[in-house]
Amino acid sequence: MAAWETNVRKVIPYTPGEQPECPDIIKLNTNENPYPPAPGVTRILREMDAECLRKYPDPTADALVLALSEHYHVPKEQIFVGVGSDDVLAMSFLTFFNGEKPILFPDITYSFYDVWAELYRIPYERQPLDDRFEIRTEDYLKPCGGIVIPNPNAPTGAEKDLAELERIIAANPDVIVIIDEAYIDFGGTSALGLISKYDNLLVVQTFSKSRSLAGMRIGYAFGSKELIRYLNDAKYSFNSYTMNTVTIAMGVEAVKDDAYFQETIRKVIATREWTKEELRRLGFVFQDSRSNFIFASHPDYPAKELFAALKQQGIYVRYFEKPRIDNYLRISIGTEEEMKTLLSFLKQYVGA
Ligand code: PMP
């Protein structure tokens, strides 16, 4: 090791799902939405003049914040926007978790949380899900440096009851509680209504899944004025221009088109429910997902082998070679047709 390496911040980075170039595959591995973004987004893409890129973007991303404010009926001062919810979450870890006590999050969860904790040297403690992969409320009712709970959880897809989440938020008034709602639009109940009651609550959402804009990178958070002010102070101390001009304009269009949003969600949920029934028929077991993916296991067929067989067929799902979940596949919900192709392969595979 070179001497200069002693003072290098060493990190083991998060591993994102594969993004293969091949256009023919059925891609069910990164929870993307199979439907295109709202038509207004395409219009911006076609009509935007490159001249507008000469100038810096609006550092406050005011147009996007305003669109979110009108859509969700939340004052602008209570909304923060960032480059995907990953950026919003990373900025939140940096801003809010500076104590000595460990922050708490589930052992089976979004695998970026421990990466950010390591990056910022935040002490953390994973709280094991129970045998049914449920988050146990009691685990979060103790002194800690902060809490992060995804709802629905990933990769399980399970939703935690809002009343239970409120117990956790209410029991921890001295630290920040982050509810990561990346998948909330697929039938879950948001904690957004609680931000006026708890000034320590931050609710984080994204355009990547329900608004089909993973490639554009837009995330946002709702919280008390104080929380949002602290987040913006950290952001402006880091990079003023996180949101670019094109992204801001497209984000506005995506938020404004509620009819398109509702229709897309409806289709994904209908396909998810159909997929659940079919998987059950083939002997797969899984929790009742309220997200745009299903985390399934088969008692007779090892997930690792199934993953490889599916890949060979050009069907990509996600497999995590990790303790407790190494016999599960996380299957994102694609179009009806894509899911039919997946199911007919699985039917053959399990000999049903
Ligand atoms: N939270 C959870 C639970 C996720 O699964 C993801 C998607 N990888 C994110 C946050 C980040 O999504 P994005 O940065 O695309 O908004």
Boltz pocket constraint, residues with backbone or C-beta under 6 A from the ligand:
constraints:
  - pocket:
      binder: B
      contacts: [[A, 30], [A, 83], [A, 84], [A, 85], [A, 86], [A, 87], [A, 110], [A, 150], [A, 152], [A, 153], [A, 154], [A, 180], [A, 182], [A, 205], [A, 206], [A, 207], [A, 208], [A, 214], [A, 218], [A, 219]]
      max_distance: 6.0
